Amino acid sequence: MLLNLSEDQQFFRQTTDRFLTEQVPPDTLRQLRHDPIGYDPAYWRRGAELGWTSLLVSEEHGGGTISDSGLADAGLVAFEFGRHAAPGPLAVVNVVAATLSEHDAAADVLAALLSGEAIATWCAPTFGPTGWQPTVEARREGADLVLNGEARIVESAGQAGHLLVTCNDEGGVTQVLVPAATPGVSTAPMETVDLTRRFGIVTFGDVRVPVAAAVGAVGEARADVDRQFDLLMVLLNAESVGAMQAAFDMTVEWAFDRYSFGRPLASYQALKHRFADMYMWLESSHASSDAACAAVTLGDPDASELVSAAKAYIGEYGAELVQDCTQMHGGIGVTFEHDLHLFLRRVTLNRALAGTPADHYQRIAAFVDAREGAAA
């Protein structure tokens, strides 16, 4: 993530690296697989003190950045999260915090997110080949909005105190901040391949909230949701690249240490070719992730297309890279005691979140068709 870091960014990345190395080593991650939350709340609060949750929030709301790009700074944290397979709802909390800050909404909730005392998550629309589509409906009854529907694959659904819900209503798309304890809201856990990340299904049955709970203008949230998906995917991409980097470095070290027929594995030409392929995938993933991050930061009109290109490429070749690393390790690579599966789990899960590679390839094709149609 980022080839040229400033001194402040490098220090910030190294600080995050040291913290995660000390707080969540692989043995701790294995123990957390049966934990209902997936992480120690005290660990999350200390991470928030380091700035994990404030980088996409304006200074007037208590946030701040390391560089001139808060998204790039948050990407550094996400990269280290991937490199350590670290627990915690980093991406969704940052997306919710950024949205609340942008609309000057729910100051008390935002303050709790920045301090790490509370968690909020995004009940996002489903993301498919034609883009995103909300699965929760809102109807207006006087001064209230009544929500019905179901949001699936919601990270930390069972732990979040507030839910940012994207809804269809008769006037367009509306987003509402709903306390998780509101009558009619129920959650059910989902199974996931990742040891520490928790997901759930959130069901809304005639959930009544005031119109004042809307985040942004009622019926006019489509642009907000587009940006939220861009932010989410930039952070997921950075995290996946971090996991790819960790798996690759681990495998290179193994190939030089492991001997076969009196020679290190790394000396065999067939394996050199596979390492060359993996290195190309890794560097291309770094580049595409950085390019997408820069485009979103600068408000490039092609930012969403670049984000989808990075998500598709990293989703496809990230999984390929870590699978190759597993195979090169031989039998030890598929044992629970070895660390490699931690990164395979992270890449595999991120590949499926916010659209699969196939979904994003079709989205890119739609962008190209639209551009060519406009030119004609």
C-alpha positions as CSV (number, residue, x, y, z in Angstrom):
1,M,0.0,0.0,0.0
2,L,1.6,3.3,-1.2
3,L,5.1,3.1,-2.6
4,N,6.1,6.5,-1.3
5,L,5.1,7.1,2.3
6,S,5.8,10.2,4.2
7,E,7.8,9.9,7.5
8,D,4.5,10.4,9.4
9,Q,2.8,7.7,7.4
10,Q,5.7,5.3,7.8
11,F,5.7,5.9,11.6
12,F,1.9,5.4,11.7
13,R,2.1,2.2,9.8
14,Q,5.0,0.9,11.9
15,T,3.1,1.8,15.1
16,T,0.1,-0.2,13.9
17,D,2.3,-3.1,12.9
18,R,3.9,-3.2,16.4
19,F,0.6,-2.9,18.1
20,L,-1.0,-5.8,16.1
21,T,2.1,-7.9,16.5
22,E,1.9,-7.6,20.3
23,Q,-1.9,-7.7,20.7
24,V,-3.1,-10.3,18.2
25,P,-0.4,-12.8,17.4
26,P,-1.5,-15.9,15.5
27,D,-2.0,-18.0,18.6
28,T,-4.4,-15.3,19.9
29,L,-6.4,-15.4,16.7
30,R,-6.8,-19.1,16.9
31,Q,-8.2,-18.7,20.4
32,L,-10.7,-16.0,19.3
33,R,-12.4,-18.4,16.8
34,H,-14.9,-19.3,19.5
35,D,-15.3,-15.8,20.9
36,P,-18.8,-14.4,20.3
37,I,-17.4,-11.0,19.4
38,G,-14.2,-12.0,17.7
39,Y,-11.9,-9.5,19.5
40,D,-11.3,-8.0,22.9
41,P,-13.2,-4.7,23.3
42,A,-10.2,-3.3,25.2
43,Y,-8.1,-4.0,22.1
44,W,-10.5,-2.1,19.9
45,R,-10.5,0.9,22.2
46,R,-6.7,1.0,22.2
47,G,-6.8,0.8,18.4
48,A,-9.2,3.7,18.3
49,E,-6.8,5.7,20.4
50,L,-4.2,5.1,17.7
51,G,-6.6,6.7,15.2
52,W,-8.1,3.7,13.5
53,T,-11.6,5.1,13.5
54,S,-11.0,8.8,13.0
55,L,-9.1,9.1,9.7
56,L,-12.2,9.6,7.5
57,V,-13.8,12.1,10.0
58,S,-13.4,15.8,9.7
59,E,-11.4,17.7,12.4
60,E,-14.4,19.6,13.5
61,H,-16.0,16.3,14.5
62,G,-13.0,15.0,16.3
63,G,-11.2,13.3,13.5
64,G,-7.9,14.0,11.7
65,T,-5.5,12.6,9.2
66,I,-1.8,11.7,9.0
67,S,-1.4,13.0,5.5
68,D,-3.5,15.0,3.0
69,S,-5.5,11.8,2.3
70,G,-7.4,10.3,5.2
71,L,-8.4,7.4,3.0
72,A,-4.8,6.6,2.2
73,D,-4.0,6.7,5.9
74,A,-6.9,4.4,6.7
75,G,-5.7,2.1,3.9
76,L,-2.4,1.8,5.7
77,V,-4.3,0.5,8.8
78,A,-6.3,-1.9,6.6
79,F,-3.1,-3.2,4.9
80,E,-1.7,-4.0,8.4
81,F,-4.9,-5.6,9.3
82,G,-4.6,-7.9,6.4
83,R,-0.9,-8.6,7.0
84,H,-1.7,-9.7,10.6
85,A,-5.2,-11.1,9.8
86,A,-6.3,-8.8,12.6
87,P,-9.8,-8.8,14.1
88,G,-12.2,-5.9,14.3
89,P,-14.8,-4.2,12.1
90,L,-12.4,-1.7,10.7
91,A,-13.9,-1.0,7.3
92,V,-17.6,-0.7,8.2
93,V,-16.9,1.4,11.3
94,N,-14.9,3.8,9.2
95,V,-17.6,3.9,6.5
96,V,-20.3,4.7,9.0
97,A,-18.1,7.3,10.8
98,A,-17.3,9.0,7.5
99,T,-21.0,9.2,6.6
100,L,-22.1,10.6,9.9
101,S,-19.3,13.2,9.8
102,E,-20.1,14.3,6.3
103,H,-23.7,14.9,7.2
104,D,-23.0,16.3,10.7
105,A,-25.4,13.6,12.1
106,A,-25.6,11.8,15.4
107,A,-22.7,13.5,17.1
108,D,-23.0,11.3,20.2
109,V,-22.8,8.1,18.2
110,L,-19.9,9.5,16.2
111,A,-18.0,10.4,19.4
112,A,-18.5,6.9,20.7
113,L,-17.2,5.4,17.4
114,L,-14.1,7.6,17.6
115,S,-13.3,6.6,21.1
116,G,-13.9,2.9,20.4
117,E,-16.5,2.7,23.1
118,A,-19.2,1.6,20.6
119,I,-19.5,-0.1,17.3
120,A,-21.8,0.9,14.4
121,T,-22.2,-1.1,11.2
122,W,-23.7,-0.7,7.8
123,C,-26.7,-2.7,6.7
124,A,-25.6,-2.3,3.1
125,P,-27.5,-3.1,-0.1
126,T,-26.7,-6.3,-1.9
127,F,-24.0,-5.8,-4.6
128,G,-24.4,-7.7,-7.9
129,P,-23.5,-7.4,-11.5
130,T,-25.9,-4.5,-12.1
131,G,-24.7,-2.6,-9.1
132,W,-26.2,-2.3,-5.6
133,Q,-29.8,-2.8,-4.6
134,P,-31.3,-2.2,-1.1
135,T,-33.2,-5.1,0.5
136,V,-34.9,-2.9,3.2
137,E,-38.0,-0.9,2.3
138,A,-39.1,2.3,4.1
139,R,-42.5,3.8,4.0
140,R,-43.5,7.2,5.5
141,E,-46.2,7.5,8.1
142,G,-46.5,11.0,9.3
143,A,-43.3,12.0,11.1
144,D,-42.0,8.4,11.0
145,L,-40.3,6.0,8.7
146,V,-41.4,2.4,9.0
147,L,-38.7,-0.2,7.9
148,N,-39.3,-3.7,6.7
149,G,-36.9,-6.2,5.1
150,E,-33.7,-8.1,5.7
151,A,-30.0,-7.1,5.4
152,R,-27.6,-10.0,5.0
153,I,-23.8,-10.3,5.5
154,V,-23.8,-7.4,8.0
155,E,-20.4,-7.3,9.8
156,S,-20.6,-7.2,13.7
157,A,-24.4,-7.2,13.4
158,G,-24.7,-8.7,16.9
159,Q,-22.2,-6.3,18.5
160,A,-23.2,-3.0,16.9
161,G,-25.1,-0.4,19.0
162,H,-26.3,1.4,15.9
163,L,-27.2,0.3,12.3
164,L,-26.8,2.6,9.3
165,V,-29.6,1.2,7.1
166,T,-29.9,1.8,3.4
167,C,-33.5,1.7,2.3
168,N,-35.7,2.1,-0.7
169,D,-38.6,4.4,-0.3
170,E,-41.2,5.9,-2.6
171,G,-39.0,8.9,-3.1
172,G,-35.7,7.2,-3.9
173,V,-33.0,5.9,-1.5
174,T,-32.8,6.9,2.1
175,Q,-30.3,6.1,4.9
176,V,-31.4,5.9,8.5
177,L,-29.4,5.4,11.7
178,V,-31.3,2.9,13.8
179,P,-30.4,1.9,17.4
180,A,-30.0,-1.9,17.4
181,A,-32.3,-2.1,20.4
182,T,-35.2,-0.6,18.5
183,P,-38.4,-2.8,18.7
184,G,-38.7,-4.9,15.6
185,V,-35.0,-5.2,14.9
186,S,-33.6,-8.8,15.2
187,T,-30.3,-10.4,14.3
188,A,-29.2,-13.9,13.5
189,P,-25.5,-15.0,13.3
190,M,-24.0,-16.3,10.0
191,E,-21.1,-18.7,9.6
192,T,-17.9,-17.4,8.0
193,V,-14.5,-18.8,7.1
194,D,-12.6,-16.1,8.9
195,L,-11.7,-17.0,12.5
196,T,-12.4,-13.5,14.0
197,R,-14.8,-11.6,11.9
198,R,-18.5,-11.9,12.8
199,F,-21.4,-11.4,10.4
200,G,-25.2,-11.6,10.7
201,I,-28.6,-11.2,9.2
202,V,-30.6,-8.2,10.4
203,T,-34.3,-8.3,10.0
204,F,-36.6,-5.3,10.3
205,G,-40.2,-5.9,11.1
206,D,-42.3,-2.7,11.1
207,V,-39.4,-0.8,12.7
208,R,-40.5,2.7,13.4
209,V,-38.0,5.6,13.6
210,P,-38.5,9.3,13.2
211,V,-37.7,11.0,9.9
212,A,-35.1,13.0,11.9
213,A,-33.1,9.8,12.1
214,A,-32.3,10.0,8.4
215,V,-28.7,10.6,7.6
216,G,-28.7,13.1,4.8
217,A,-31.7,14.1,2.8
218,V,-34.6,11.7,2.7
219,G,-34.8,10.0,-0.7
220,E,-31.5,11.5,-2.0
221,A,-28.9,9.1,-0.6
222,R,-27.9,7.4,-3.9
223,A,-24.6,9.3,-4.3
224,D,-23.8,8.7,-0.6
225,V,-24.2,5.0,-1.0
226,D,-22.0,5.0,-4.2
227,R,-19.3,6.7,-2.2
228,Q,-19.7,4.4,0.8
229,F,-19.2,1.4,-1.4
230,D,-16.1,3.1,-2.9
231,L,-14.7,3.6,0.6
232,L,-15.5,0.1,1.7
233,M,-13.9,-1.5,-1.3
234,V,-10.8,0.6,-1.1
235,L,-10.3,-0.6,2.5
236,L,-11.2,-4.3,1.7
237,N,-8.7,-4.2,-1.2
238,A,-5.9,-2.8,1.0
239,E,-6.6,-5.5,3.6
240,S,-6.5,-8.2,1.0
241,V,-3.2,-7.0,-0.4
242,G,-1.8,-7.0,3.1
243,A,-2.8,-10.7,3.5
244,M,-1.3,-11.5,0.1
245,Q,1.9,-9.8,1.1
246,A,2.1,-11.8,4.4
247,A,1.4,-15.1,2.6
248,F,4.0,-14.4,-0.1
249,D,6.7,-13.3,2.3
250,M,6.1,-16.4,4.4
251,T,6.3,-18.7,1.4
252,V,9.5,-17.1,0.0
253,E,11.2,-17.6,3.4
254,W,10.0,-21.2,3.5
255,A,11.3,-21.9,0.0
256,F,14.8,-20.8,1.0
257,D,14.8,-22.7,4.3
258,R,13.2,-25.9,3.1
259,Y,15.6,-28.4,1.3
260,S,14.7,-31.1,-1.1
261,F,17.3,-33.5,-2.5
262,G,20.1,-31.3,-1.0
263,R,18.8,-28.1,-2.6
264,P,16.5,-25.3,-1.4
265,L,13.1,-25.3,-2.9
266,A,13.7,-21.8,-4.2
267,S,16.4,-23.1,-6.5
268,Y,14.1,-25.2,-8.7
269,Q,13.2,-23.5,-11.9
270,A,9.6,-24.6,-11.9
271,L,9.0,-22.9,-8.6
272,K,10.9,-19.8,-9.7
273,H,8.4,-19.4,-12.5
274,R,5.5,-19.7,-10.0
275,F,7.1,-17.2,-7.7
276,A,7.5,-14.8,-10.7
277,D,3.8,-15.1,-11.4
278,M,2.9,-14.5,-7.8
279,Y,5.1,-11.5,-7.5
280,M,3.5,-10.0,-10.6
281,W,0.0,-10.5,-9.1
282,L,1.2,-9.0,-5.8
283,E,2.7,-5.9,-7.3
284,S,-0.2,-5.4,-9.7
285,S,-2.6,-5.7,-6.7
286,H,-0.6,-3.1,-4.8
287,A,-0.7,-0.8,-7.8
288,S,-4.4,-1.2,-8.5
289,S,-5.3,-0.8,-4.9
290,D,-3.3,2.4,-4.6
291,A,-4.7,3.8,-7.9
292,A,-8.3,3.2,-6.8
293,C,-7.5,4.9,-3.4
294,A,-6.0,7.9,-5.1
295,A,-9.0,8.2,-7.5
296,V,-11.6,8.1,-4.7
297,T,-9.6,10.7,-2.7
298,L,-9.3,13.1,-5.7
299,G,-13.0,12.6,-6.7
300,D,-12.0,11.3,-10.1
301,P,-15.1,10.7,-12.3
302,D,-13.8,7.2,-13.1
303,A,-13.1,6.3,-9.4
304,S,-15.9,3.7,-9.1
305,E,-14.7,2.0,-12.3
306,L,-11.1,1.9,-10.9
307,V,-12.3,0.6,-7.6
308,S,-14.2,-2.2,-9.4
309,A,-11.1,-3.0,-11.5
310,A,-9.0,-3.3,-8.3
311,K,-11.7,-5.4,-6.5
312,A,-12.0,-7.8,-9.4
313,Y,-8.3,-8.2,-9.9
314,I,-7.4,-8.6,-6.2
315,G,-10.3,-10.9,-5.6
316,E,-9.3,-13.2,-8.5
317,Y,-5.5,-13.2,-8.2
318,G,-5.3,-12.8,-4.4
319,A,-7.1,-16.1,-3.9
320,E,-4.9,-17.6,-6.6
321,L,-1.7,-16.4,-4.9
322,V,-2.6,-17.6,-1.4
323,Q,-3.7,-21.0,-2.8
324,D,-0.4,-21.3,-4.6
325,C,1.4,-20.4,-1.3
326,T,-0.5,-23.1,0.5
327,Q,0.4,-25.7,-2.2
328,M,4.1,-24.8,-2.0
329,H,4.1,-25.4,1.7
330,G,3.0,-29.0,1.1
331,G,1.2,-30.9,3.8
332,I,2.1,-28.4,6.6
333,G,0.3,-25.6,4.7
334,V,-3.1,-27.2,5.2
335,T,-2.7,-27.7,9.0
336,F,-4.6,-25.6,11.5
337,E,-1.4,-25.0,13.5
338,H,0.3,-23.3,10.5
339,D,-0.4,-19.5,10.1
340,L,-0.9,-19.6,6.4
341,H,-4.6,-20.4,6.5
342,L,-5.3,-17.2,8.5
343,F,-4.4,-15.2,5.4
344,L,-6.2,-17.5,3.0
345,R,-9.4,-17.1,5.1
346,R,-9.1,-13.3,5.0
347,V,-8.6,-13.1,1.3
348,T,-11.3,-15.6,0.6
349,L,-13.8,-13.7,2.7
350,N,-12.9,-10.3,1.3
351,R,-13.3,-11.7,-2.2
352,A,-17.0,-12.3,-1.6
353,L,-17.8,-9.0,0.2
354,A,-19.2,-6.0,-1.7
355,G,-19.4,-8.0,-5.0
356,T,-17.5,-10.9,-6.4
357,P,-14.9,-10.6,-9.2
358,A,-17.5,-11.7,-11.7
359,D,-19.9,-8.9,-10.4
360,H,-17.2,-6.3,-10.8
361,Y,-16.2,-7.5,-14.3
362,Q,-19.8,-7.0,-15.4
363,R,-19.9,-3.6,-13.7
364,I,-16.8,-2.5,-15.5
365,A,-18.3,-3.7,-18.8
366,A,-21.4,-1.5,-18.0
367,F,-19.1,1.5,-17.4
368,V,-17.4,0.9,-20.7
369,D,-20.7,0.5,-22.6
370,A,-22.0,3.7,-21.0
371,R,-18.9,5.6,-22.0
372,E,-19.0,4.4,-25.6
373,G,-22.7,5.1,-25.8
374,A,-22.1,8.7,-24.6
375,A,-19.3,9.1,-27.2
376,A,-21.5,7.9,-30.0
